[in-house]
Amino acid sequence: MRAVLESAEWVAKRSEQVGIDREALGQFAAHLATRELQKGEWNYRYHFYDGGERTVFYILILDSLNFCFWSLPGKRRWEIDYEGEALSGYFALAAALKRAFEEGVPLADAEYLAGLSLDELREILDGRGELQLLDRRCRSLNELGEVLLSRYEGQAGRLVEAAEGSAVELARLLAREFTSFRDEAEYCGERVYFYKRAQILAADLWGTFQGKKWGSFADISRLTAFADYKLPQVLRHLGILRYAPRLANKIDNCEVLQAGGPEEVELRANTLWAVELLRRELNRMGKDLMAVELDWLLWELGQRAEFKGQPHHRTVTIFY
């Protein structure tokens, strides 16, 4: 998305707390260029899929709730039991919603979503520990149901079809229609655009439908990376992102950064721009990867123990 990349580059050029190490970026690109890279495959074990419009509802709901999985100090991280396995974070959310769909909870009903109560959502996401911002999650689903009813005849498929096969237009549409997807900030008096969950929703439809039906987007390559808290952690471990001592100390001591504050905006913008620079460098070396694919590759690295040696930054936000 041009607006996202342009604002990311604009912030990166003016950042005071975060910088991009071009030498480290080049070294990592050279490393990737010598490898046979596995392209990310959709995980059907934890995600619901029936090939129809209920799956579109599922993805809309999943990415309406896809944020803030870390736990506050002194609180136990939220986790669920799923088919004999303890899951936490994103995969716990995916599996909890999959179970609800399979057990007949009417989540693929816009009227039900519009009237969903906090207690009902708490029961759907039942587990151990505490999931932050549960009230905001419930409001996001209420808003989803209300907009579908008022503008799309209650049908998730109509919402996606309104983008006319464009992943970029779908992300823009989501940001226009839903306050919960309007992932924007201000930096030095200028508007900055991220649209993390709006873009990842388009990518998730593409992944789950394998580029067909509701996941058929001619411009999937125009999506950017998704500015969350795992990618900067990975890029810092690789030496690609460099933090000023003051910011590094805050992150290493698990201090909460202000949502929309200069430090958080710099972290997210430099993450996006670093992935774009990495994509361009790989392309120059003959490795043609989309930002979506690079994002998945980096996110998968972030699940490994060696990439968790330093904490990720913490921000209480509905946007990631």
C-alpha positions in Angstrom: 0.0 0.0 0.0 1.6 3.2 -1.1 0.3 5.4 1.7 1.6 3.0 4.3 5.1 2.6 2.7 5.4 6.4 2.1 4.6 7.3 5.7 6.8 4.5 7.0 9.8 5.9 5.0 8.9 9.4 6.1 9.1 8.4 9.7 12.2 6.3 9.3 14.1 9.3 7.9 13.2 11.4 10.9 13.4 8.8 13.7 15.4 9.6 16.8 15.0 6.4 18.9 15.0 3.7 16.1 17.3 3.2 13.2 17.9 0.6 10.4 21.4 -0.9 10.0 21.8 -1.3 6.3 24.9 -3.5 6.6 23.1 -6.0 8.8 20.1 -5.9 6.5 22.3 -6.7 3.5 24.0 -9.6 5.4 20.6 -11.1 6.3 19.4 -10.7 2.7 22.5 -12.5 1.5 21.9 -15.3 4.0 18.3 -15.7 2.8 19.3 -15.5 -0.9 21.4 -18.7 -0.5 18.6 -20.7 1.1 15.6 -22.5 -0.4 12.9 -20.6 1.3 9.8 -22.3 2.4 6.8 -20.2 1.7 4.3 -20.0 4.5 1.3 -22.4 4.4 -2.0 -21.8 6.0 -2.4 -23.7 9.3 -5.7 -25.6 9.0 -5.2 -27.4 12.3 -6.0 -24.3 14.3 -8.1 -22.3 11.8 -11.7 -23.0 10.8 -12.3 -23.8 7.2 -15.3 -25.0 5.4 -14.7 -23.5 1.9 -17.7 -21.2 2.2 -18.9 -17.9 3.6 -18.7 -19.1 7.2 -15.0 -19.2 6.7 -15.1 -15.5 5.6 -17.0 -14.7 8.8 -14.4 -16.6 10.7 -11.5 -14.7 9.2 -13.3 -11.3 9.8 -13.9 -12.2 13.4 -10.4 -13.6 13.9 -8.8 -10.5 12.7 -11.2 -8.2 14.5 -9.8 -9.8 17.7 -6.2 -10.3 16.6 -4.3 -8.0 19.0 -2.6 -7.7 22.4 -1.9 -11.2 23.5 0.9 -10.4 26.0 0.1 -10.2 29.7 0.5 -7.3 32.1 3.0 -7.7 35.0 1.7 -10.0 37.7 -1.0 -11.5 35.4 -1.0 -14.9 33.9 -0.9 -15.1 30.2 -4.2 -16.3 28.6 -4.1 -19.8 27.2 -6.6 -22.6 26.3 -6.6 -26.3 26.0 -7.3 -27.5 22.5 -7.3 -31.2 21.5 -4.9 -32.0 24.3 -2.6 -29.1 23.6 -2.0 -25.9 25.6 -2.2 -22.9 23.2 -1.5 -19.3 23.9 -1.5 -16.1 21.9 -2.7 -15.9 18.4 -3.1 -19.6 17.9 -5.2 -19.9 21.0 -7.6 -17.3 19.6 -7.7 -19.1 16.2 -8.4 -22.4 17.8 -11.0 -21.0 20.3 -12.9 -19.5 17.5 -12.6 -22.6 15.4 -14.1 -24.6 18.2 -17.0 -22.2 18.6 -17.8 -22.4 14.9 -17.7 -26.2 15.0 -19.8 -26.4 18.1 -22.6 -24.3 16.5 -22.1 -20.9 18.2 -23.9 -18.6 15.6 -20.8 -16.4 15.0 -21.6 -16.4 11.2 -24.7 -14.4 12.0 -24.4 -10.6 11.8 -27.3 -10.1 14.2 -25.7 -12.3 16.8 -22.4 -10.4 16.5 -24.1 -7.1 16.8 -25.8 -8.1 20.1 -22.9 -10.3 21.5 -22.4 -9.6 25.2 -19.1 -9.5 27.1 -20.1 -12.6 29.0 -20.8 -14.5 25.8 -17.5 -13.6 24.4 -15.8 -14.6 27.6 -17.4 -18.0 27.4 -16.3 -18.4 23.8 -12.7 -17.5 24.7 -12.8 -19.5 28.0 -9.3 -20.4 29.2 -6.8 -19.7 31.9 -5.2 -16.4 32.6 -6.3 -13.0 31.4 -6.8 -11.7 27.8 -6.4 -8.0 27.8 -9.0 -5.5 26.4 -11.8 -8.1 26.3 -14.4 -5.2 26.4 -12.8 -3.6 23.3 -12.8 -7.0 21.5 -16.5 -7.4 22.2 -17.1 -3.9 20.9 -15.2 -4.7 17.7 -17.4 -7.7 17.1 -20.5 -5.6 17.8 -19.3 -3.0 15.3 -18.6 -5.8 12.7 -22.2 -7.1 13.1 -23.7 -3.6 12.9 -21.8 -2.6 9.8 -22.6 -5.9 8.0 -26.3 -5.5 8.8 -26.5 -1.8 7.8 -24.4 -1.9 4.6 -23.8 -5.5 3.4 -27.2 -7.3 4.1 -25.5 -9.1 7.0 -23.2 -11.0 4.6 -19.5 -11.2 5.1 -19.0 -12.3 1.5 -20.6 -9.1 0.3 -18.1 -7.0 2.3 -15.1 -8.8 0.7 -16.7 -8.7 -2.8 -17.1 -4.9 -2.5 -13.3 -4.7 -2.8 -13.6 -6.2 -6.4 -10.6 -8.5 -6.1 -8.2 -6.0 -4.6 -6.4 -6.7 -1.4 -5.4 -3.0 -1.2 -9.0 -1.8 -1.6 -10.2 -4.3 1.0 -7.7 -2.9 3.5 -8.8 0.6 2.7 -12.5 -0.4 2.9 -12.0 -1.9 6.3 -10.2 1.2 7.6 -13.1 3.4 6.2 -15.9 1.3 7.5 -14.6 0.2 10.9 -13.1 2.3 13.6 -11.4 -0.9 15.0 -9.4 -1.3 11.7 -8.5 2.4 11.4 -4.9 1.9 12.4 -3.4 5.4 12.0 -1.2 7.7 14.1 0.4 11.1 14.1 4.2 11.8 14.0 5.7 15.3 13.9 2.4 16.7 12.8 1.9 14.2 9.9 -0.5 11.4 9.6 1.0 7.9 9.6 -0.8 4.8 8.2 -0.2 1.2 9.3 -3.5 -0.7 8.8 -1.9 -3.8 10.2 -5.1 -5.9 10.9 -6.8 -4.6 7.8 -3.9 -5.8 5.6 -3.5 -9.1 7.5 -7.2 -9.8 7.0 -6.7 -9.7 3.2 -3.6 -11.8 3.5 -5.4 -14.3 5.7 -8.3 -14.7 3.2 -5.6 -15.2 0.5 -4.0 -17.8 2.6 -7.0 -19.8 3.7 -8.7 -19.8 0.3 -5.3 -20.4 -1.4 -5.7 -17.4 -3.7 -9.1 -18.5 -4.9 -12.7 -17.4 -4.3 -12.8 -14.8 -1.6 -9.1 -15.0 -1.4 -8.4 -14.1 -5.0 -6.6 -10.8 -5.1 -4.7 -9.6 -8.2 -2.6 -7.2 -6.1 -1.7 -9.2 -3.1 2.0 -8.3 -3.7 1.1 -4.6 -2.9 0.5 -5.3 0.8 3.2 -4.3 3.2 4.5 -6.2 6.2 2.3 -6.1 9.2 3.5 -3.8 12.0 3.2 -5.7 15.2 5.4 -6.5 18.2 7.0 -9.7 17.0 8.7 -8.5 13.8 10.7 -5.7 15.5 11.8 -8.2 18.1 13.2 -10.4 15.3 14.7 -7.5 13.4 16.4 -6.3 16.5 17.8 -9.8 17.2 19.2 -9.8 13.6 20.8 -6.4 14.2 18.7 -4.8 11.5 16.8 -2.5 13.9 18.9 -0.4 16.3 17.4 1.2 19.4 18.7 4.3 21.3 19.8 3.3 24.8 16.8 4.9 26.5 14.3 3.0 24.3 16.3 -0.3 24.6 16.2 0.0 28.4 12.4 0.5 28.4 11.8 -2.5 26.2 14.3 -4.7 28.1 12.6 -3.8 31.4 9.1 -4.5 29.9 7.9 -0.9 30.3 4.7 -0.2 28.5 5.1 2.2 25.6 2.4 4.7 24.9 0.1 3.7 22.0 0.6 6.3 19.2 3.6 7.8 21.0 6.8 8.7 19.1 8.7 5.6 20.3 5.9 3.2 19.2 5.4 4.9 15.9 9.1 4.8 15.1 9.3 1.1 16.0 6.4 0.2 13.7 7.4 2.5 10.9 11.0 1.3 10.8 9.8 -2.3 10.9 7.7 -1.7 7.8 10.5 0.1 6.0 13.2 -2.4 7.0 11.1 -5.2 5.5 10.5 -3.3 2.4 14.2 -2.6 2.0 14.9 -6.3 2.7 12.3 -7.2 0.0 14.0 -4.9 -2.5 17.5 -6.3 -1.7 16.3 -9.9 -2.1 14.7 -8.9 -5.4 18.1 -7.5 -6.5 19.7 -10.8 -5.6 17.2 -12.8 -7.7 14.8 -13.8 -4.8 11.4 -12.5 -5.6 9.4 -12.5 -2.4 6.3 -10.5 -1.5 6.2 -8.5 1.7 3.5 -10.8 2.9 5.8 -13.8 2.5 8.7 -12.0 4.2 6.4 -11.1 7.1 5.4 -14.7 7.5 9.0 -15.9 7.4 10.1 -13.3 10.0 7.1 -14.1 12.2 7.9 -17.8 12.1 11.5 -17.0 13.2 10.0 -15.1 16.1 8.4 -18.3 17.4 11.9 -19.8 18.0 13.5 -19.6 21.4 16.7 -17.9 20.2 14.7 -14.9 18.9 13.1 -14.4 22.3 16.2 -13.6 24.3 15.3 -9.9 24.4 11.7 -8.9 25.1 9.4 -7.5 22.5 8.0 -4.0 23.1 4.7 -3.7 24.9 1.9 -1.4 24.0 -1.7 -1.7 25.1 -3.5 -1.3 21.8 -6.3 -2.8 19.7 -4.3 -2.5 16.5 -1.8 -5.4 17.0 
